[in-house]
Amino acid sequence: MKEAQIEGEFKVSTFTRFKEVALLFLKLGLTAWGGPAVSEAMMHDEAVHRRKWLDDQRFLDILGVTNLIPGPNAVELSMHLGLIYAGWPGFLSSGLLFVIPGFVIAIFLAWIYKTYGSLPQVVGVLYGIKPVVIAIIIQAVMRLGKRAARSVLLVIVGLVALGLYLMGVEEMFLLFGGALVVILVRSVRTLVGKGITALLPVFSLFRLSFPSFDAIIQPFSNITFFLACVKIGALLFGSGYVLLAFAKTEFVENLGWITNAQLIDAIAVGQAIPGPLTKSLAFIGYLLGGLPGAIASLGIYLPSLLLVALISHIVILVRKTWWAAAFIDGVTVASLGLMAGAAIDIGRAALVDIFSTILALASLLLIFKYKVKTHWIILGGGIMGIAYKLLIG
């Protein structure tokens, strides 16, 4: 009788924790505007300060490992937190419910775009949002750069990655090349103190670091699109804004499925609604293949799902190895270079006249001087875009 009572209490406790996780990440999925940095800050406030699921140090450990593995960082962080508080049910529900609201909204907006894309109101919203997106990316690069570029070596790696990206070098080689350079330079000190055996983990890492399944087919295929999304998820290090660079190479240049203008629209819509920026792929998938194409875009989360499940219990061990720390630093600064390059590409296509340029400059002023929240700037940009398009007829 006593054992049954205890078992019943345990089941209620588990369900209560699961429900708390589900409701929290559903709320975050509906309200987390402004990119991964904002999402991570909101998760820290809710999980550490308000709900006391874990302390600051463990949160920092988890945040560190999300930079070590590929995939959308905010989604991976949500999975980690759900697993800590509610076990495997929390692991699955946290990531899913954080993604689903924005995913559904992105599909709805893709339907509107595909059906009514020529209406001035729709064109105006996207016209007004695009310059704001540039300002937000610049803010993210500068904010993350202060934290990531802590030495001359890291600054050089980031700038070289930017230059090579603008020259058309493949993003995968820039990311892992940046990591390799930092590891090799830092290993000089390690070799002096510990000998050549210190590099063995590095060689093992880079022997496995270049996954590739470039099944490039010109006609659209949901399977090819799914595999391309999985590939991006397996190579997406750093901020979600690096997605712009990968999507441009994969879907605009290699496959030729969408135009630069459509990519910009997809990113703008992704920025304009809550949740991880990766929901822009759902927008692209719907444009290309309807609802099945949108569902295929969920492949970007598959690597994160597997990797978080594998490493969730060895976070502290991974974080304390010297070569893993060097890997994180190299990939992070290279990712910032890709983000800056993507902002330049978008700027070339989005700043098409004086009004769009004024919107971008005004957005920068509101973000940096007046600290206005990004979702208000996005809303204002959309309204200004509609008004301008209606005014010029």
N, C-alpha and C positions, 0 to 999 in steps of 0.2 A: 504494500500500500504506500509506504513511504517512498520507495523507489519510483513508483508510478507518478506520485505527486511531484517529485523532483524532476522527472523526465518531462512532465507536463509544463512545469515552470520554465524548463530550458527551452522547450519548443516555443512558448509564448515569448520568451526573451529574444530568441533568434528571429522570430517573425517581426517583433517590434523594431529590432535593429535594421532588418531588411526594409521595413516600411519607411523608417527614418531616412535611410540612404536613398531609397527610390524617390521620396518626396523632395529631398534636398537637391538631387541632381536633375530632377525634372524642372525644379524652380530655376536652377542655374542654367539649364538648357534654354529656358525662356527669357532669361534676363542678362546673361553674360555677353554684353556687347563690347566691342573694341579690341578683339584679338586675344591671343593666348596669355599675354602678360596680365590682362585684366581678369581673365578667367582664373588664372592661378592665384591672383591676389584675393579674389572672392572666395575661392576654396580654402585658402589659408585662414581667412577671417571666420568662415563658417565652421571648419573642421577643428581648428586649433583653439581659437579664442571663444567662440560661442558655444561649441558642443563638447570641447575637451576630448576629442577622440584620440589625440596624440599631442606630443609637445613640439616645440619649435625645432629642436634638433632633429627629431625623426622626420619631420616635414621637410627640412632642408636636405636630409639624406635621400629622401624619395625624389625631391625636385632635382637633385643632382643626377640621379640615375636616369631620369627621363631625358636628360641631355646626352647620356651615354648611348642610349638605344635609338634607332630610327623610329619615325612615326610622329603623329601630332602630339606634342607634349601635353597639352591640356587634357586631352582624352586619356592619355596614359596616366596622368596624375589622378584623374577621377577614378580610374580602375584600381590604382594602388590604394586610395583612400577607402573605396568601397570594400576592398578585400580586407583591409585592416579592421574595419569596424563590424562588418557583417559577413565575413567569410566569402566563399565562392558565389553565393547568390548576390551578395553585395557587389562583388567584382563584375559580374555580368550586367546587373541592373544599372550600376552607376555609369558605366561607359555608354550603354545603350540609351538611357534616358537623357544623358547629356547631349547626345548626338541627334536623337529623333526629332525634337521640335524644330530645329533649324533645317534639318533634312526635309521635313514635310513642307515648311514654308518655302524652301528653295525650289521644290518641285512645283508648287503652286505658282510662284513667280516665273518659273521657266515656261509654264503653260501660258501665262499672260503674255510673256515676251514673245513666245512662238506664235501666238494667235493674234495679238494686238501690237506687235512690236513697232509698227509704223505710226501709232497714235502719238501726238505731241506730248501727252502727259507721261507716257512710258519712256519715250526718248528723252524727255526733259529730266525725269528723275535720274536716269543713268548718266546723262550729260552733267548734272550737278554733283553727282556722287563721285565720279571719277577723279576730279582734282582733289577732293577731300581724301580719297584713298592714298594718293601720293603723299600728302602731308602726314597721314597716320603712319605710313611705312617709314618715312624719314624720322618721325618721332621714335618708332620702335628701334631703328638702326642706331640712333644716337643714345637712347636709353640703355639698350643692351650692350652697345659698344663700350660704354663707360665701365661696365662690369666685366666684359669679356677681354678687352684689349689691355691687359695689365702689364705688358712688356713690349719692348721694341720688336721682338720676334713676332709676337702675335699681331701687332699692327701691320707689319710687313706682309705676313701671310694673308691677312684680310684684304689688303690693297692689291696684292698680286692676284688673289682669287677674283676680285672685282674686274681687274683688267683682262684676265684670261676669259672670264665669262662674256664680257663685251666683245671679245674676239671670236666667240663661238665655241670655246672648249666645253666638253661634256661636263655637266654638273657633278656626276658621280666621281670623276677623277679629281675635280677641284676639292670636293669634300674630303675624300680619303687621302688625296695628296697633301692637303693642309695638315691633316692629322699625322701623316707620315713624317713631314718636315719637322713638326714640333716634337714628335717622339724621338727622332734621330738626333736633333740638337740637344734635347735634354738628356739623352742617353749617354752623352759624352761624360757628364759628371758621374752618372751611375756606373759606367764602365770602369772609371778610375777607382771607385770605392768597392765595387762588388764583382767586377770581372765580366767576361763576355757572356756568361750564363744569364745575366740580367736581360739580355735582348731576346731570349727564347720565346717569352710570351708575345713579344711584338711580332716576330716572324710568324708565329702561329696565328695571330690575329689577322695579319694582312694576307695570309694564304687563303683566308675565308672571307675577305672583305669586298669582293667584287661580284655579287650576285647579278646575273643578267639573264633575261628571257625576252629578248627583243623580237617577239613574233610580229613583225611589222607587215601589215596587210592594208592596202589602200582603201578598199571598200569597208564601210563600217561593220563591225562585228561586236556583239555584246561580250563575247568571250575575250576577244582581243582587248576591248576596253577594260574589262574586269582585270585581266593580267597586267595591263598598263597601270591601273590603279594600285594593284598589289605591289608592282615594281616601285612606284613612287612612294608608297608606304614603307617599303623596305630601305629606301635611300633618303627619306626626308628627315634630315637632322636640323636641329635648331628650331627657330620660330616657324609658325605656319605660313608666314609670308614667303618662305623659300619655295612653297608650292607654286608660286607664279612662274619661277624659273623652270621648274620641272614640267609644268603643264604646257608652257610655251614650246619647249623643245619637243615634247612627246606628241601633243595634239595639233600644234600649229605647223611645226617644221618637219618632223619625221613622218607623221601620218597624214597631215593636210586635211584633217576633219573639220577644223574650225579656223576662223580668221583671227588676227590679232584683236580686231574690234570686238568679236564675240568673247574672246578670252577676257578682255578688260571688263566687258559687261558682266561676265560670270563672277569675276573677282569683286566687282563693285556690289553686285547683289549679295554675294557671300559676306561682304563687310557690312552691308546695310541691315542684316538680320542677325539675331543672337546665335550663339553657339560657335563651334570651331570653324575656322576659315575653310577647312576641307570640304564643307558642304557645297562649295562652288563646283566641285566635281559632280555632285548630284544635278546641279543646274546644267552643266555640260552634257551629262549623260542623258538627261531628258530631251535636250535639244537634238541629240544625235539618234536616240533610240527609244524615246518615250519612257514610260514607267519602267520597263525592263532595263533600259540603259541607266536610269537613275539608281535602280537597285544594284546594278553592277558596280556603281561607284563605291559602294560600301566595302569593296575589296581593299581600299586604302587602309582600313582599320584592322585587317587580318594580321599583318605582321605585329602590330602593337598588342593585339589580343594574345598572341602566342608568346611574345617576348616578355610582357609584363607577368604572365603566368609563370614563366620559367625563372625569372630573376627576382621575383617579389620577396623571397626570403633570404637573398644574399646581397641585399642592397649595400649594407655597411662594408662587407668584404670587398665588393667591386669598387666602391668609392675610394678605398684606401690604397689601392695599388697604384704605383707611380705612373705606369704606362697607360692605365685607364684614365687617370687625371689628365695626362698629356693628350690623349686621344680626344677627350671632351673639349679641351681648350682649342686644339687645332680645328676640329669640326665646327665648333661654335663660331670662331672668327671667320672661317671660310664661308659659313652660312650667312654671316652678316654681309660678306662681300657679294654673295648671290642676291640677298635682299636689296642691297643698294643698286645692283645691276638691274634687277627687276623694276625698281622704282624709276630708273632712267628710261627703260624700255616703255613703261606705261606713260611716263611724262611725254615722250615723243608722240604718242598716239592720242593722249587725252588733252593736252594743252594745245588746242587747235585754234584758239582766238584769244582776244584780249580778255573777254569775260571769264573764260575758263582759267586763264592765268591769274586773274584777280581772285577768283574763288580759291585757288591753291594757296596764294600768298595770304589771303585772309584766314584760311584754315590753319596755316602755320602760326600766325599771330595769335589766334584764339587758343591753340594747343599749348604753345610755349610761354606766352606772356600771361594769358588770363586763365590757364589751366582748365579750360572748358572740357567737359567729358565728351569723349569721341562720339557717342551715340547722338548727342544734341547737335554736333557739327554735321554729322551725316544727315540728320533730319533737315537741318537748315540748308545744306547743299542740295538735297532733293527738291525742297520747296523753291529755292532760288532757280534751280534748273527748269522746273515746270513754268515758273513765272517768265523766265527769259524766253523760252521756246514759244510760249503763247504770245508774248509781246512782239517777237519778230515775225510771228505768223507761220 
